[in-house]
Amino acid sequence: MGWIWSPHEGRGVRCLDATHALLLAEASIVMAADAIAAILIFGIYLRNRRKSALTFSLAWIFDLFLVLSTLQQNQMIQMLGLVSLSVFSGLIFYGSVKFLEEESLSVQHRILSLFGVMPVAFMVYILGVYFYTGDPLWTATSATALGISGVFVVAGGILLMEVEEIYKSAVKYLYIGVILFGIHLVPAALFGKNEWYMPIGFTASTILIIFMVWAMVKLTSSERFQPPRNGSVQKKMDIKPGVMVIHPEDYRKIREKLRDMPVLAFVRNVSDVPEKWEAYFVTTIPFQGGFKNTINPTNLAKMTELSYQYLESFAQSGKQGVIVIDCFEYLTVYNQWESLMKFLSKLRDFVMMNRGTLIVVVEKDSLEPRKYSQLRKLLE
């Protein structure tokens, strides 16, 4: 942070009398924000038992320790503050990893490849700090702690980008704040020994921490982050997890088996939709009355989001989710074939990761033989 202790000076935060009161006020604001975030997010953990929430809550406690240590005159306490910063960054990174694990998402290879440059970037950073400051003790202590922490904080922010498609702006604000916070530790290492940088670094850290606290509370308080509210007892089903491409006649038989199950369905025929189903009428007409749930056939992203939320909620409660697509031919009219295949491929992956079932109803004669073969090969 911008107020890290300079070991060769033998004392804590050094600031001009004119800025001392401002720094103390900002420190008080940061500590209050840390405490509020820790309490609120820990309360969320007690409700849903998501380990990512517990980890994020602990991170803010260590950030509070860090700010407290920088206000002390004792060098040993201030050195412990550097350790608190490293623990904070480690918890942010670990919390991001647990978040992806809870969402049943794997990190893409292109994201992992970015981490490969971090050791080289860290060494360039350390050498740069040493040549700029000429102080080996500062470089080996404060600058090193800032650099390591920055690397893991930025890495945690990059991991959080993986869930943007599911959480939208709720996580976008958070990963932007986390990445900016990690990056801002670099100038803190370069200029942290200078009097003129103290109010600048302190203010930048205060703004970023308050923004991160707000974004993290917003994310963990979102409906999507909460545990599934479906408390109904699900009857045992004899439909196996996986993907099924079936004929309309076979679908009518299976529908009877699923009539009392909380199925997520995208349909065209709304005349015989079981009451317990969460059904969406796929249409280009946004009905205001009649059937309560409608969705445009071109809005594949919304169908993906609804399916993901549904499957994840059932997986967390130990139940088997079932998704029915009884409008495939209609979707082919309004979407390019490649886009539709990408949509189904992603849906298949969600189903397999959450041990659910995807039922795609297709009239074989409605598709070209090549396309029907591709569909079967992709899904089954």
Helices and strands as residue ranges (DSSP letters): G 7-9, H 17-48, H 51-70, H 75-102, H 109-115, H 118-133, H 136-138, I 139-143, H 144-160, G 161-163, H 164-167, H 169-191, H 197-220, G 223-225, E 242-246, H 248-257, E 264-267, E 278-282, E 294-295, H 300-316, E 322-326, H 328-334, H 337-353, E 357-361, G 364-366, H 369-379
